[in-house]
Amino acid sequence: MVNLYKKILISENYINGSWHKSGNGKSLQVIDKYTQEEITKVPFCSNEQMEEAIQSSVSAFEALKKWSAGQRSDALEKMRVGLIENQEEFAQLIAAEAGKPISYARGEVARCVDTLKTAVSETVRFDGEMVPMDYNNGAGKVAFTRRFPLGPIACISPFNFPLNLALHKIAPAIACGCTVVLKPAPQTPLVALAFAKMVDELDCLPPGALSILVADIPEAEKLVTDERMKMLSFTGSPQIGWHLKNIIGKKKVALELGGNATAIIDESADLKAAAKLCAIGAFLYAGQICISTQKILVHATVFDAFKPLLIAEIEKLKIGDPRDEDVMISSIIQPVHVKRIGDWVNEAVEAGAEVLTGGKVIDQAHGLYAPTLLTNTKKGMKVCDLEAFGPIAVLEKFDSFKEAITMSNDSAFGLQAGVFTNQFDHVKMAHEELEVGGVMINNIPGFRIDSMPYGGVKDSGLGREGIKYTMEEMTEPRLLVY
C-alpha cells in the first residue's frame, strides 16, 4: 500500500495542456514527512513558463466562458468519477507528502469527491436574481442580474489539505467559467500535480484552462500581480496572505488565513462528549489545521471535572507512522516547526504556564511532538496570541458565559468557534457576539462541510469558500433593465 501512489505520481509541471520536465534550473525536493526520504524532485518553473501559464489561461478563458453550464458540469463530473477510481492512490500520496494519518487522508479524498459533486450540481443552477423594479420611476420595468465569470484566477493552496483546498479553488472556478493557474504549497505539490495528470488524461477541459506548477518567489509574485489574472484566491499564513493583498493592485482577492480557535464549554454541557471532541479537534493531524481547537475555555464550576476527562482523551490518541490505520497524530510538516513548537511551549512554561500532558518531542527523526495541553496561560504568550499550527492547546476557566465570549474575542483571529451548551440563551449570545465566521454548537471549531460558507474575520481573512460562495466571489453580477 505504501507505494500505491506511484501509479499517479508525476514530477513535472502542467502548463497549457502539456508537461514540462525542466524549468529554471532549480528543483524542489519533496520528502515523505515521516520517513524523511525523498519521494521525488519537481522543477521550479521558469519565468517564461509562468508567462505561458498566464497567457494560456487568458486564451482558454475565451473558450471556457462560452461553454454551456451543462458542458462545465459534465467536465466536473468526469473529474469526480476519475477521483473515485483513484481514491486510495490519492490518499496514500497525501499520507506520504503531507504526513497526514491515512484515515484522515482518506477522509480528505472523500471530501474532494463531495466537493466536486457539489460543483457539478451548482454549475447548472448558479445564476443571478430578479430585482424588484416595478415602482416609482421603475414602474413597468423588469430587471434581473446574470453572473459573469471574472476571468483567469491565480490560486495558491496550502500543505495541510493539498487536494481539497486546491479543489475549493479549481472546482468553483471551472463551474462558473473561470480558468485557473494554481501554485501548490512547496511542502506538498505532488497531489495537485497528480490531479492535473488525471484531468489531462480525461481531456475534459480546453488546454490552458488548468495549469498547476511549482513556482519560486519571483514567479509566484508574477502570477499574483499580473493584470491578466483577475482574482487571487489564497489559502495560507496571514503574513503571506496580507502581503500578497498589498501587492496585487486592483484585482479581487479571497484570503483564507489562520486562526487560534476557541471551544467554550459551559456548565450545562455534556462534559464527556465535549472532552472527546476537543481532544480530537485540538490534536488530529498534529493540530495542523487552521480551525484546530487551540483554546478550551471551561466554566469554573465544571473545570475540575472536565480537566481529567480531557487529559484522558488526549492520552488515548495514537501517535506514529501516518500509514498506521489507528494513528491520529503524525509528523509535523517540517523540522523547523518541531523546534518552533517546543520553543513556544518552553517560553510559556518559563512565564508560568503548567504542562498538563505532553510538552516534549517524542521522536525527532520522524517529526513527532507530543500532544500538549497547557494551563495557567496568559495573554502575551505565543501559545495564546498566535496560531500554533501544531499539537498545542490551552485549557482555562471562566466564571460567566459573557466572560468566555470576551476571552474568545480577545484575539487577532476570528475563523470559527465551538460552543458546548444546552442553554439556548447561550446559543443566541454566541451567535450574536462571537467575532468569527462560524459558530458550531455542541461541536468543535474544526467542523466543516464543503458546501457551507467558510471563512473568517479580522486576521483570519476575507471572503468565503464553499462552492456556491466561491462562485459568487469569482463572478460579477451584471444588471439588465428593460
Rosetta blueprint (number, residue, H / E / L):
1 M L
2 V L
3 N L
4 L H
5 Y H
6 K H
7 K H
8 I L
9 L L
10 I L
11 S L
12 E L
13 N E
14 Y E
15 I E
16 N L
17 G L
18 S E
19 W E
20 H E
21 K L
22 S L
23 G L
24 N L
25 G L
26 K L
27 S E
28 L E
29 Q E
30 V E
31 I E
32 D L
33 K L
34 Y L
35 T L
36 Q L
37 E L
38 E E
39 I E
40 T E
41 K E
42 V E
43 P E
44 F L
45 C L
46 S L
47 N H
48 E H
49 Q H
50 M H
51 E H
52 E H
53 A H
54 I H
55 Q H
56 S H
57 S H
58 V H
59 S H
60 A H
61 F H
62 E H
63 A H
64 L H
65 K L
66 K L
67 W L
68 S L
69 A H
70 G H
71 Q H
72 R H
73 S H
74 D H
75 A H
76 L H
77 E H
78 K H
79 M H
80 R H
81 V H
82 G H
83 L H
84 I H
85 E H
86 N L
87 Q H
88 E H
89 E H
90 F H
91 A H
92 Q H
93 L H
94 I H
95 A H
96 A H
97 E H
98 A H
99 G L
100 K L
101 P L
102 I H
103 S H
104 Y H
105 A H
106 R H
107 G H
108 E H
109 V H
110 A H
111 R H
112 C H
113 V H
114 D H
115 T H
116 L H
117 K H
118 T H
119 A H
120 V H
121 S H
122 E H
123 T H
124 V H
125 R H
126 F L
127 D L
128 G L
129 E L
130 M E
131 V L
132 P L
133 M L
134 D L
135 Y L
136 N H
137 N H
138 G H
139 A L
140 G L
141 K L
142 V L
143 A E
144 F E
145 T E
146 R E
147 R E
148 F E
149 P E
150 L L
151 G L
152 P L
153 I E
154 A E
155 C E
156 I E
157 S L
158 P L
159 F L
160 N L
161 F L
162 P L
163 L L
164 N H
165 L H
166 A H
167 L H
168 H H
169 K H
170 I H
171 A H
172 P H
173 A H
174 I H
175 A H
176 C H
177 G L
178 C L
179 T L
180 V E
181 V E
182 L E
183 K E
184 P L
185 A L
186 P L
187 Q L
188 T L
189 P L
190 L H
191 V H
192 A H
193 L H
194 A H
195 F H
196 A H
197 K H
198 M H
199 V H
200 D H
201 E H
202 L H
203 D L
204 C L
205 L L
206 P L
207 P L
208 G L
209 A L
210 L E
211 S E
212 I E
213 L L
214 V L
215 A L
216 D L
217 I H
218 P H
219 E H
220 A H
221 E H
222 K H
223 L H
224 V H
225 T H
226 D L
227 E L
228 R L
229 M L
230 K L
231 M E
232 L E
233 S E
234 F E
235 T E
236 G L
237 S L
238 P H
239 Q H
240 I H
241 G H
242 W H
243 H H
244 L H
245 K H
246 N H
247 I H
248 I L
249 G L
250 K L
251 K L
252 K E
253 V E
254 A E
255 L E
256 E E
257 L L
258 G L
259 G L
260 N L
261 A E
262 T E
263 A E
264 I E
265 I E
266 D L
267 E L
268 S L
269 A L
270 D L
271 L H
272 K H
273 A H
274 A H
275 A H
276 K H
277 L H
278 C H
279 A H
280 I H
281 G H
282 A H
283 F H
284 L H
285 Y H
286 A H
287 G H
288 Q L
289 I L
290 C L
291 I L
292 S L
293 T E
294 Q E
295 K E
296 I E
297 L E
298 V E
299 H E
300 A H
301 T H
302 V H
303 F H
304 D H
305 A H
306 F H
307 K H
308 P H
309 L H
310 L H
311 I H
312 A H
313 E H
314 I H
315 E H
316 K H
317 L L
318 K L
319 I E
320 G L
321 D L
322 P L
323 R L
324 D L
325 E L
326 D L
327 V L
328 M L
329 I E
330 S L
331 S L
332 I L
333 I L
334 Q L
335 P H
336 V H
337 H H
338 V H
339 K H
340 R H
341 I H
342 G H
343 D H
344 W H
345 V H
346 N H
347 E H
348 A H
349 V H
350 E H
351 A L
352 G L
353 A L
354 E E
355 V E
356 L E
357 T E
358 G L
359 G L
360 K L
361 V E
362 I E
363 D E
364 Q L
365 A L
366 H L
367 G L
368 L E
369 Y E
370 A L
371 P L
372 T E
373 L E
374 L E
375 T E
376 N L
377 T L
378 K L
379 K L
380 G L
381 M L
382 K H
383 V H
384 C H
385 D H
386 L L
387 E L
388 A L
389 F L
390 G L
391 P L
392 I E
393 A E
394 V E
395 L E
396 E E
397 K E
398 F E
399 D L
400 S L
401 F H
402 K H
403 E H
404 A H
405 I H
406 T H
407 M H
408 S H
409 N H
410 D L
411 S L
412 A L
413 F E
414 G E
415 L L
416 Q E
417 A E
418 G E
419 V E
420 F E
421 T L
422 N L
423 Q L
424 F H
425 D H
426 H H
427 V H
428 K H
429 M H
430 A H
431 H H
432 E H
433 E H
434 L L
435 E L
436 V L
437 G L
438 G E
439 V E
440 M E
441 I E
442 N L
443 N L
444 I L
445 P L
446 G L
447 F L
448 R L
449 I L
450 D L
451 S L
452 M L
453 P L
454 Y E
455 G L
456 G L
457 V E
458 K E
459 D L
460 S L
461 G E
462 L E
463 G L
464 R L
465 E E
466 G L
467 I H
468 K H
469 Y H
470 T H
471 M H
472 E H
473 E H
474 M L
475 T E
476 E E
477 P E
478 R E
479 L E
480 L E
481 V E
482 Y L
